[in-house]
Amino acid sequence: MCYEDAKAFLYDTKEIMACCTRLQGEYDHKDVFAGVPTEISAKGVKPVEIALTNDEKAALDKSVLAIREIVTELDQLTK
């Protein structure tokens, strides 16, 4: 956690920052952590959906797919 994150949490500023956050349906992805705009407050973190162009959405989807593949590989190594 960096200074800005801690400050937003401690002072409940509801700051929106780029953070790796668990998606629960946002951007059509669920149960995966990805870097997206995130509101940080005393209640914790909450992904913030913003409008994406088709190219941006495709790039995010590609990134999430890569994350899922890496997590699957790591899961296989720990069995």
C-alpha positions in Angstrom: 0.0 0.0 0.0 1.3 3.4 -0.9 0.9 6.7 1.0 -2.0 7.8 -1.2 -3.9 4.5 -0.7 -3.4 4.7 3.0 -4.5 8.3 3.1 -7.7 7.6 1.1 -8.5 4.7 3.5 -7.7 6.5 6.7 -9.5 9.8 5.8 -12.3 8.1 3.8 -11.7 10.3 0.8 -13.3 7.9 -1.7 -10.3 8.6 -3.9 -10.4 6.8 -7.3 -7.0 5.2 -8.2 -5.8 2.5 -10.5 -5.5 -0.6 -8.3 -5.5 -4.3 -8.7 -9.0 -5.1 -7.4 -11.2 -8.2 -7.3 -13.8 -8.0 -10.0 -17.3 -9.4 -9.2 -19.0 -8.8 -12.5 -17.5 -5.5 -13.3 -16.3 -5.3 -16.9 -18.0 -8.7 -17.5 -15.4 -10.5 -15.3 -15.9 -12.3 -12.0 -13.6 -13.8 -9.4 -10.4 -12.3 -10.8 -8.1 -9.5 -9.7 -7.2 -6.9 -12.3 -5.9 -3.4 -12.5 -9.0 -1.1 -12.9 -10.1 2.2 -11.5 -10.9 1.7 -7.9 -12.6 3.7 -5.2 -10.7 3.6 -1.9 -12.5 4.6 1.3 -12.7 3.6 4.9 -15.1 0.8 3.8 -12.4 -0.7 1.6 -12.0 -0.9 -2.1 -14.7 -1.0 -4.9 -14.0 -1.3 -8.6 -15.4 1.6 -10.6 -16.7 0.9 -14.1 -15.9 3.4 -16.7 -16.9 3.3 -20.4 -14.3 1.6 -22.5 -13.8 1.7 -26.2 -14.0 -1.6 -28.0 -10.2 -1.6 -28.2 -9.8 -0.9 -24.5 -12.4 -3.6 -23.6 -10.5 -6.1 -25.8 -7.2 -5.2 -24.2 -8.8 -5.7 -20.7 -10.3 -9.0 -21.7 -6.9 -10.2 -23.0 -5.2 -9.1 -19.8 -7.8 -10.9 -17.6 -7.4 -14.1 -19.8 -3.6 -13.9 -19.2 -4.1 -13.5 -15.5 -6.5 -16.5 -15.4 -4.0 -18.7 -17.3 -1.2 -17.8 -14.9 -3.4 -18.5 -11.9 -4.3 -21.9 -13.4 -0.6 -22.7 -13.9 0.2 -21.7 -10.4 -2.7 -23.9 -9.1 -1.3 -26.8 -11.0 2.2 -26.3 -9.5 0.8 -26.3 -5.9 -1.1 -29.6 -6.2 
